[in-house]
Amino acid sequence: MAENKRCRYLSQVVDGLGKSASRAMLRAVGFSDEDFRKPQVGIASTWSNLTP
């Protein structure tokens, strides 16, 4: 994924052994292998009591 410029920021979040928790959270909300190859848009909230 790192070679794909569209995914350079996503790769910082999900690539590598140390990012397995991030991948697990995304899989829990329905991401497939194909979804990890697509560009992603993140929306953040400053307030939350729980994770997905």
C-alpha positions in Angstrom: 0.0 0.0 0.0 2.9 2.4 0.7 3.7 2.6 -3.0 0.2 4.0 -3.8 0.3 7.8 -3.2 -3.5 7.9 -2.7 -3.1 5.7 0.3 0.1 7.2 1.9 -1.8 8.5 5.0 -3.9 5.4 5.4 -0.7 3.3 5.3 0.6 5.2 8.3 -2.5 4.0 10.2 -2.9 0.4 9.0 0.4 -1.0 7.6 2.8 -3.1 9.6 2.7 -5.4 12.6 2.4 -2.6 15.1 -0.9 -1.4 13.4 -2.8 -4.7 13.8 -5.1 -3.1 16.5 -6.0 -0.4 14.0 -6.8 -3.0 11.3 -8.8 -5.0 13.8 -11.0 -2.0 14.7 -11.6 -1.3 11.0 -12.5 -4.9 10.3 -14.9 -4.8 13.3 -16.9 -2.1 11.5 -17.0 -4.1 8.2 -13.8 -3.3 6.3 -12.7 -6.0 3.8 -9.3 -6.6 2.2 -10.5 -4.6 -0.8 -11.4 -1.6 1.4 -7.8 -1.4 2.6 -6.7 -0.8 -1.0 -9.1 2.2 -1.4 -8.5 5.8 -0.3 -10.2 6.5 3.0 -11.8 9.7 4.5 -11.7 10.1 8.3 -14.2 12.0 10.3 -13.3 12.8 13.9 -15.3 13.7 16.9 -13.8 15.4 19.9 -16.2 13.6 22.3 -16.8 9.9 22.8 -17.1 7.4 25.6 -16.4 4.3 23.5 -14.9 2.9 20.4 -16.7 1.1 17.6 
